[in-house]
Amino acid sequence: MSAKRPTIKSAMQLAMEAAAKKKGMSLATDDKAEEFNNRNSDRLGIIRKASQTIAGREFNRKIVNDEQSGKFDNLQIKKDRNLSKETRNYKSRKKNSVNTRSKIDRFEDSGVVDAYHPGVDKKLSRSNGRITKTVSEAIQGLDIVFTKETRISKELLVPDFSFQMAFDYSSSNRDQISPVGEIDTDVIMGIDWGTAYTKVVIQELGSRKAFAVKFGSTGIEGYLLPSQIYKNGNTYGLTGSEFNLKNNLKLPILNRDYDVNDLSYIIAFLAVVIRNAREWFLINHSSIFNNARLAWSYHVGVPAVRSDIELGALFQNILHSAASISLNNVESIFHSDVLRAANLVKHGSWFDENRVLDEYYISAFPEISAQLHGYVSSNKWDDSLPKVMIIDIGGGTVDAAIINVTKNSSEVRYNCLKSHVFNFGAEILHLKRQDWIEASFARSKIENPTLLKEIELMRKASGKLLKIPSCVTHYLSQATFSGNLENNVDIVFDRSYAMSLSVNVIAPVRKIDPKTDWSKLKVLFCGGASNNEVYQHYIGRVNSSDNRSLRFNLSTLEAPESLDIVGVKSCDYHRLSVAFGLSFQDLGEFVGPDEIPPISSENEQTSSAWNVEYISKDLV
């Protein structure tokens, strides 16, 4: 009989148990759900609706602590009143010695939580026997000293990214070169619909030539179309009055809390995007395909594994409806058509009034496999190291997964051992910082009406910044931030982000796969906010930890020669990599975690199914 498999515990729980055994401390965890937005609005006199800010305000209204949500943990060690005198004296000396060190030193040498995951801060912050602050508590802590001269940094008050469309082809429903040719050729539109931005790549399969759609006019920003739509009366478009603007389109889907109205905006947005991208392609590149009859296919990425059948089907039905509406012989995308489509999608079908699009031409693929596809096909891929971790930092979410890639002569198989999508994107971080500053100021006794107005301007500029500052201290001038580690919102956010990666992705896989050499884990660290220091701290802590059993071997995604991306730096290609992967006809086979049998115990022979779907170090 095989030995009973131990229950997988979180990195924090294992650390606390080890500390208890060593020091004689009694430990406990408190996994309460907490609300993040506990701001003092009496002083400010402002009540904001959740939908009025970019990328995730709804998320802040309710923080649920469970493994599926991946949201902020409220982990706590309760003080043992029966500690011996010797132990209490030791803790006092330890606390005093820590307080004499710099804040940076205390943060960077945070050490190892457990054998399965170095890099998560095991010290966290100790105050009266408690091991960490929750985000709510961090907001309530007054760690900013304001003055009458305190101001918000100017770079946060004026949007530096006001997207200007280089064209508007929303009135065009054509999908063929004129005149229509006689030779059929397949053309695939890959749509990376992100929380903040949408990217599109169109590929002609005969020549293998791909084109990134440039919606705007400058650099990489020209390829990043804001994921928002304007409802101008009874029609939809990519431009219009700010009063008619609808953003945060994807959040209801991610939260599995959407209605017909939400679906209407989404379908309308994708229909308008398809029209503009298709016409852009026909105008700018039709000369390459003279005498061709274009057979269009449309692919969209899904921020989850394919084993999530419900979400994959929903995305496919949404895309099918949008593509069909884009072909309607009318000059605008009308609300009546979109509403009919939304009602059908809500009930598990799609809208295609004339059945002009077969299901074969509409597909939804996991974003994970789409992002990996170009990399695995390039000469940078090393078959001897088949395991790769993706950490994709977006505007609203962080997508993380550990994949085993197996290749044979005919196809590539992406075996997803574990994946997780959680709301720790850059816009969420920016929002947390604003809330912390606002709440601290609300409790201060400083009269500073200018700062109050600037806080409002900063709120309005959210979502229109090219990048957010690397540190919360850069948000204010003429203000002093205390050295209290436990109340710094960046530190609290970083720990929660690191803990979610550890508990939900890395630790579970390492637990069931101890034979792999984790000191050479290949990591793709990408996404629009991947260059922010708050997210990079985690990578640095893991690689500098005393525990060398886990090391991140960072790899970069390089732009392929077949992709036409004028004016984009090589270091920015990763932002288009998902759309490029989606523009392929065959993305290989994706095997979700639920489809992979667990590794058997050492006393039993590993199943043949696992051997097919999994490559360990011993099999290379």
Secondary structure, 3 states (H helix, E strand, C coil): CCCCCCCCCCHHHHHHHHHHHHHCCCCCCCCCCCCCCCCCHHHHCCCCCHHHCCCCHHHHCCCCCCCCCCCCCCCCCCCCCCCCHHHHHHHHHHHHHHHCCCHHHHHHCCCEEECCEECCCCCCCCECCECCCCHHHHHHCCCEECCCCCEECHHHCCCCCCCCCCCCCCCCCCCCCCCCCCEEEEEEEEEEECCCEEEEEEEECCCCEEEECCCCCCCHHHHCEECCEEEECCEEECCCCHHHEECCCCHHHHCCCCCHHHHHHHHHHHHHHHHHHHHHHHHHHHHHHCCEEEEEEEEEEECCCCCCHHHHHHHHHHHHHHHHHHCCCCCCEEHHHHHHHHHHHHCCCCCCCCCCCCHHHEEEEEHHHHHHHHHHHCCCCCCCCCEEEEEEECCCCEEEEEEEEEECCCCEEEEEEEEEEECCCHHHHHHHHHHHHHHHHHHCCCCCHHHHHHHHHHHHHCCCCCCCCCCHHHHEECCEECCCHHHCHHHHHHHHHHHHHHHHHHHHHHHHCCCCCHHHEEEEEECCCCCCHHHHHHHHHHHHCCCCCCCEEEECCCCCCCEECCCCCHHHHHHHHHHHHHCCCCCCEEECHHHCCCCCCCCCCCCHHHHHHCCCHHHC
